[in-house]
Amino acid sequence: MKKLLFLLTLMFVQNTALAQEKIAKITFKVETIDYGTIAVNSDGIRVFEFTNTGDAPLVITEVSSSCGCTIPKKPEAPILPGKTGEIQVKYNTALVGPIRKAITVKSNADTPTKILTIKGMVKKIE
């Protein structure tokens, strides 16, 4: 009986300690950016805004795209709790046709991998 009581107490203490662990949380303003229909060689830069809604500093460790036509740029410094940051994405608008690309964001957040999307259409507009 003493062993059982000891084990239950130990489990309670461990769960309490885990519940108090501080965790970063990333919340994006939007997870898909629609370029709409844009002209060839127009401005291909867009920004995904996010907030660290957790209670620990958020560190973006890697941002990658599904192809070489999309170049993402991550913040270098940690984002403190309650603060905002941005991930810049530059699409090569010299390529005519539909845009449908995925941007993978890796961080120390409670959801360590997040997929963002850009979409739209690049056309020759005369």
trRosetta pair geometry for C-beta under 8 A, 3 or more apart (Angstrom, degrees):
i j d omega theta_ij theta_ji phi_ij phi_ji
1 4 5.7 -52 -150 35 33 112
1 5 6.4 32 152 -16 65 106
2 5 5.7 -55 -148 39 32 112
2 6 6.2 36 152 -22 65 107
3 6 5.6 -54 -147 36 30 114
3 7 6.3 30 154 -18 65 106
4 7 5.8 -54 -146 36 30 110
4 8 6.4 28 155 -16 64 107
5 8 5.9 -55 -146 38 29 110
5 9 6.3 31 154 -19 63 108
6 9 5.8 -57 -149 37 29 112
6 10 6.3 30 153 -20 64 108
7 10 5.6 -53 -145 36 31 113
7 11 6.4 32 155 -18 65 105
8 11 5.7 -52 -147 36 31 111
8 12 6.4 34 153 -21 63 106
9 12 5.7 -54 -150 35 31 114
9 13 6.5 30 153 -18 65 105
10 13 5.8 -55 -148 36 31 110
10 14 6.4 29 155 -17 64 107
11 14 5.8 -55 -147 37 31 111
11 15 6.3 28 157 -16 65 108
12 15 5.9 -57 -146 39 28 108
12 16 6.3 29 155 -20 64 108
13 16 5.7 -55 -147 36 29 113
13 17 6.4 31 154 -20 64 106
14 17 5.8 -55 -150 35 30 111
14 18 6.4 28 154 -16 65 107
15 18 5.7 -54 -146 38 33 111
15 19 6.3 36 154 -24 65 107
16 19 5.7 -53 -147 33 30 114
16 20 6.7 21 156 -14 62 108
17 20 6.1 -65 -154 38 30 106
17 21 7.3 53 146 -46 61 90
18 21 5.6 -29 -161 -7 42 119
22 54 7.3 110 174 155 75 103
22 55 4.7 -107 -146 100 95 95
22 56 3.9 128 134 -62 103 104
23 54 5.0 -105 106 -155 62 131
23 55 6.8 50 48 45 50 79
23 56 5.6 -59 -154 16 2 121
23 109 7.5 78 165 -162 88 45
23 110 5.0 59 159 -69 131 98
24 52 5.8 -52 -156 -152 91 108
24 54 4.2 165 -149 56 24 149
24 55 7.9 -132 -85 49 40 34
24 56 4.6 -89 -51 78 73 88
24 57 6.3 -39 -83 100 123 27
24 58 3.9 148 -168 -88 135 72
24 59 7.3 174 -5 10 171 62
24 79 7.9 106 -152 73 125 90
24 81 7.6 -135 -115 -82 70 79
24 107 7.0 -101 105 144 133 116
24 108 5.4 71 38 96 132 89
24 109 4.8 -89 105 -100 93 60
24 110 7.1 -164 81 -23 51 70
25 52 6.7 117 64 -167 55 56
25 53 4.7 -58 90 73 111 80
25 54 3.4 136 6 -55 80 94
25 58 7.6 -88 45 -86 25 119
25 109 5.5 98 -120 -156 27 100
25 110 5.2 -3 -98 10 83 112
25 111 7.8 61 -140 13 70 85
26 50 5.4 1 -170 176 91 138
26 51 7.8 149 -153 75 48 39
26 52 6.5 -31 -95 -103 57 58
26 53 7.6 138 -116 21 8 85
26 54 7.9 -23 -37 -12 44 110
26 58 5.9 119 -74 -147 90 144
26 105 7.4 -130 125 124 164 137
26 107 6.0 87 -33 59 140 157
26 109 4.4 -72 -5 -87 97 159
26 111 7.1 -105 46 59 95 95
26 114 6.4 -107 88 -24 131 154
27 50 6.2 151 77 -160 41 81
27 51 5.1 -22 64 61 98 87
27 52 7.9 154 20 -106 82 11
27 53 4.6 33 -5 -8 127 128
28 31 5.1 107 85 -76 142 71
28 48 5.9 -30 -145 178 118 105
28 49 7.1 125 -157 84 65 48
28 50 4.7 -43 -97 -96 59 94
28 114 7.4 157 -27 162 126 147
28 116 6.9 167 -117 -98 167 112
29 48 7.4 178 42 -172 90 59
29 49 4.4 22 1 75 130 99
29 50 6.8 -130 -11 -81 75 40
29 51 7.8 88 -56 -13 79 93
30 33 6.5 110 104 -73 125 66
30 48 7.1 -122 72 -133 74 78
30 49 7.9 56 23 44 76 82
31 48 7.8 45 -120 -141 34 122
31 114 7.7 -115 -130 171 111 108
31 115 7.8 60 -178 96 113 58
31 116 5.4 -137 -166 -121 66 71
31 117 6.7 48 138 22 76 85
32 116 7.2 179 -80 -171 41 67
32 117 4.4 -11 -112 70 85 102
32 118 7.4 162 -160 -90 60 27
32 119 6.6 -1 -173 8 106 109
33 46 4.8 139 157 149 159 150
33 48 6.7 -116 -38 -76 121 82
33 89 7.3 171 40 52 147 138
33 116 7.7 28 -2 167 92 109
33 117 7.4 -174 28 97 60 56
33 118 5.0 -16 66 -113 96 77
33 119 7.5 166 86 27 50 63
34 118 7.9 166 -85 -161 25 55
34 119 5.5 -23 -112 72 67 91
34 120 5.8 130 -174 -73 56 87
35 38 5.3 -63 157 -14 110 126
35 44 7.8 -14 -120 -135 140 64
35 46 7.0 -116 -86 -50 86 140
35 91 7.1 -73 -69 42 149 152
35 99 5.8 34 27 53 135 151
35 118 6.6 46 -30 179 103 98
35 119 6.9 -153 17 96 84 38
35 120 2.8 -51 58 -46 98 165
35 121 7.5 -168 86 27 105 40
35 122 7.9 -9 115 -64 145 75
36 120 5.5 -3 39 -132 22 108
36 121 7.5 -61 141 36 35 82
37 120 6.8 -178 -75 -177 29 89
37 121 4.7 -18 -108 71 72 106
37 123 5.8 -2 -170 8 101 121
38 42 4.8 -128 170 59 108 141
38 44 7.8 148 113 -92 156 67
38 93 6.3 -70 112 -136 124 129
38 120 6.2 24 3 155 103 137
38 121 7.3 158 24 83 64 53
38 122 5.8 -30 74 -108 86 64
38 123 7.5 148 75 26 34 73
39 42 4.5 102 64 -40 81 120
39 93 7.6 56 95 165 49 128
39 122 7.5 24 139 -158 12 71
39 123 6.8 -55 -110 74 43 67
39 124 7.5 52 -152 -139 73 24
39 125 4.3 -80 -104 26 99 119
40 93 6.2 159 -155 147 36 87
40 94 6.4 56 -170 -130 90 37
40 96 5.9 -29 -89 -79 112 90
40 122 5.9 88 -88 170 59 103
40 123 7.1 -100 -36 101 82 25
40 124 5.3 2 -13 -94 127 61
40 125 7.4 -176 10 14 78 75
41 93 5.6 173 -75 102 13 103
41 94 5.7 44 -77 -87 75 70
42 93 5.2 -99 50 152 63 162
42 122 7.9 -167 31 -131 101 93
43 93 7.4 56 72 -6 12 153
44 90 5.4 79 103 -170 100 62
44 91 3.9 -130 -175 66 116 69
44 92 6.3 30 -117 -62 179 10
44 93 4.2 -163 -65 -29 112 103
45 88 6.3 -13 -162 -172 99 102
45 89 7.2 153 -150 82 50 47
45 90 4.9 -18 -93 -100 74 80
45 91 8.0 -168 -68 20 29 67
46 88 7.6 157 83 -156 37 56
46 89 5.3 -18 64 63 84 98
46 91 7.5 16 8 -3 104 105
46 118 6.6 145 52 -117 143 123
47 86 4.8 -10 -172 -169 111 128
47 87 7.1 148 -158 73 61 43
47 88 5.4 -28 -102 -102 80 64
47 89 7.3 175 -88 19 29 76
48 86 6.5 149 76 -158 50 68
48 87 4.5 -10 58 57 106 96
48 89 6.8 55 -13 -14 99 114
48 103 7.5 -162 -16 80 148 148
48 116 5.6 -33 -97 -147 158 159
49 84 6.2 -1 -174 -175 96 119
49 85 7.7 162 -153 87 55 37
49 86 5.3 -31 -100 -99 60 88
50 79 7.7 48 97 151 100 177
50 84 6.7 160 87 -154 40 71
50 85 5.7 -19 65 63 89 81
50 86 7.2 156 19 -94 75 37
50 87 7.2 32 -2 -6 117 98
51 82 7.4 -22 -175 -163 104 24
51 83 7.2 -180 -147 98 70 27
51 84 5.0 -40 -94 -96 73 76
51 85 7.9 152 -94 18 29 68
52 57 7.4 -20 -164 -150 163 33
52 58 4.1 -153 -107 -10 121 130
52 79 4.5 165 -33 116 127 107
52 80 6.6 -178 61 99 146 25
52 81 5.4 -111 116 -111 113 35
52 82 6.7 -33 78 12 87 25
52 83 5.8 15 32 56 109 70
52 84 7.8 -159 6 -88 72 28
52 85 7.4 51 -31 0 94 109
53 81 7.8 44 -169 -153 10 74
53 82 7.7 73 -110 -84 40 42
54 58 6.7 125 39 -66 118 100
54 81 6.0 -103 89 -111 58 95
54 109 6.8 -173 -25 -135 142 79
54 110 6.8 160 -90 -21 130 105
55 81 5.1 30 -128 -110 33 150
56 81 6.7 78 15 -60 13 109
56 108 7.7 -85 109 117 120 119
57 78 4.0 24 172 163 121 135
57 79 6.8 148 -164 70 69 40
57 80 5.6 -36 -106 -104 82 51
57 81 7.1 -87 -75 -30 42 73
58 78 6.3 148 68 -167 43 77
58 79 4.3 -21 61 60 105 97
58 80 7.9 -125 19 -45 80 7
58 81 7.9 123 -19 -75 91 51
58 85 7.5 -139 86 7 125 140
58 107 6.0 5 -175 179 89 135
58 108 6.7 -174 -146 60 48 89
58 109 6.0 18 -132 -73 103 92
59 78 5.0 -41 -82 -106 78 90
59 79 7.9 -176 -72 20 32 72
59 107 6.1 161 85 -156 50 81
59 108 4.8 42 47 6 93 118
60 63 6.4 6 167 -44 121 103
60 74 4.6 -153 118 -170 132 123
60 75 5.7 99 30 52 131 82
60 79 7.6 49 -19 -5 97 111
60 85 7.5 -157 -20 122 130 154
60 87 7.3 180 -143 -84 163 109
60 105 6.4 -55 -141 -166 106 97
60 106 7.4 108 -166 78 62 50
60 107 4.9 -43 -105 -93 50 104
61 106 5.0 -59 65 107 98 97
61 107 5.9 164 5 -104 82 38
61 108 7.0 98 -32 -37 111 78
62 74 7.3 -151 -165 -33 13 160
62 104 7.6 -3 114 108 97 94
62 105 7.7 165 91 -155 58 35
62 106 4.3 14 54 46 94 117
63 72 4.3 -111 134 118 116 133
63 73 7.3 7 75 90 140 5
63 74 4.1 160 1 -61 125 110
63 87 5.8 177 -123 -147 157 125
63 103 6.4 5 -175 177 94 101
63 104 7.1 169 -151 85 46 54
63 105 5.3 -3 -107 -107 85 68
63 106 7.4 -155 -70 24 43 71
64 72 6.8 -151 -103 39 8 126
64 103 7.3 170 87 -156 35 58
64 104 5.1 -9 60 56 85 101
65 68 7.7 147 82 -81 115 18
65 69 7.9 -120 126 64 141 56
65 70 3.8 -162 -166 90 159 107
65 71 6.9 -95 0 -82 142 20
65 72 5.5 154 -48 -14 100 104
65 89 7.5 118 -85 -139 125 103
65 101 5.9 6 -170 167 106 123
65 102 7.1 150 -157 86 57 50
65 103 5.3 -28 -100 -102 73 72
65 104 7.6 -176 -87 15 22 76
66 70 7.1 35 43 42 68 132
66 101 5.1 -167 44 -158 109 76
66 102 4.4 74 -38 48 126 85
66 103 7.6 -97 -13 -66 82 38
66 104 7.8 106 -59 -19 74 97
67 70 6.0 81 66 17 77 94
67 101 6.2 -101 27 -123 100 115
68 71 8.0 17 -172 -68 50 81
69 91 6.5 27 140 -157 88 69
69 92 4.4 -101 -160 29 80 116
69 95 5.8 -20 -142 -3 140 153
69 101 7.3 -140 78 -84 100 146
70 89 6.2 -10 -172 -170 100 100
70 90 7.2 157 -157 80 50 47
70 91 5.2 -15 -104 -102 80 71
70 92 7.4 -111 -64 1 42 81
70 101 4.7 147 -31 151 154 162
70 103 6.9 -116 139 -78 136 95
70 118 6.8 166 -125 40 138 137
71 89 7.3 151 78 -158 44 50
71 90 4.6 -15 60 60 95 100
72 87 5.9 -3 -168 172 108 104
72 88 6.9 149 -159 84 54 52
72 89 5.1 -20 -101 -101 75 75
72 90 7.8 -176 -78 20 28 68
72 103 5.2 116 -71 -143 142 121
73 87 6.9 166 76 -165 52 58
73 88 4.2 -6 52 60 108 102
73 89 7.7 -159 18 -71 72 33
73 90 7.6 43 -14 -8 106 101
74 87 5.8 -12 -106 -119 57 92
74 105 7.7 142 -106 -131 114 88
75 79 6.5 70 89 -54 154 102
75 85 4.6 -70 -26 -166 155 127
75 86 6.9 110 -56 56 108 49
75 87 7.2 -89 -16 -80 81 63
79 83 5.2 -153 -175 87 80 106
79 84 7.3 -62 -155 144 126 9
79 85 4.3 -90 -90 -32 135 129
80 83 4.6 66 61 4 79 130
87 103 7.2 151 134 146 137 144
87 105 6.6 -92 -77 -98 164 124
87 116 7.4 159 80 15 141 163
89 103 6.0 -89 -100 -75 131 151
89 116 8.0 -143 -55 107 145 132
89 118 6.0 -165 128 -54 152 141
91 99 6.1 19 -165 -134 155 135
91 101 7.1 171 -108 23 112 146
91 118 6.3 -153 -61 126 132 154
92 95 5.4 65 104 -4 98 107
93 122 5.3 177 -153 -120 72 132
95 122 6.1 97 90 59 61 153
96 122 5.3 -131 -123 105 39 99
96 123 6.6 70 -148 -117 94 29
96 124 6.2 -15 -112 -35 134 87
97 121 7.3 -91 152 -148 25 69
97 122 6.2 5 41 55 38 92
98 119 7.7 -18 178 -162 90 77
98 120 7.5 168 -159 93 56 37
98 121 5.4 -34 -106 -103 57 75
98 122 7.9 -166 -81 20 9 72
99 118 5.9 -52 148 124 118 94
99 119 5.6 154 97 -157 85 30
99 120 4.3 8 46 55 123 76
99 121 6.6 -140 9 -68 85 25
99 122 6.4 85 -42 -21 104 93
100 117 7.5 -14 -161 -168 62 105
100 118 7.8 -171 -129 90 22 58
100 119 5.2 24 -100 -114 65 86
101 117 7.1 155 82 -153 45 59
101 118 5.1 -3 58 55 94 96
101 119 7.8 -177 24 -75 60 51
102 115 5.5 -25 -164 -164 111 105
102 116 7.2 137 -162 74 57 46
102 117 5.8 -29 -104 -98 60 72
103 115 7.2 140 72 -161 48 52
103 116 4.3 -23 63 66 103 99
103 117 7.3 -163 18 -73 81 23
103 118 7.0 59 -20 -13 112 97
104 113 6.5 -18 -168 -163 97 97
104 114 7.6 148 -158 77 49 45
104 115 5.8 -23 -101 -102 66 70
104 116 7.9 -165 -72 24 20 74
105 113 7.1 148 79 -156 54 46
105 114 4.5 -18 62 63 107 95
105 115 7.6 -169 19 -79 79 22
105 116 6.4 52 -17 -10 114 108
106 112 6.3 15 -154 160 71 81
106 113 5.5 -13 -100 -100 74 74
107 112 6.2 -156 67 -148 54 54
107 114 7.5 -2 16 7 109 108
108 112 7.0 -4 -122 -116 19 89
109 112 6.2 172 61 -91 69 40
109 114 7.6 8 60 -30 141 119
111 114 5.9 79 116 -70 113 92
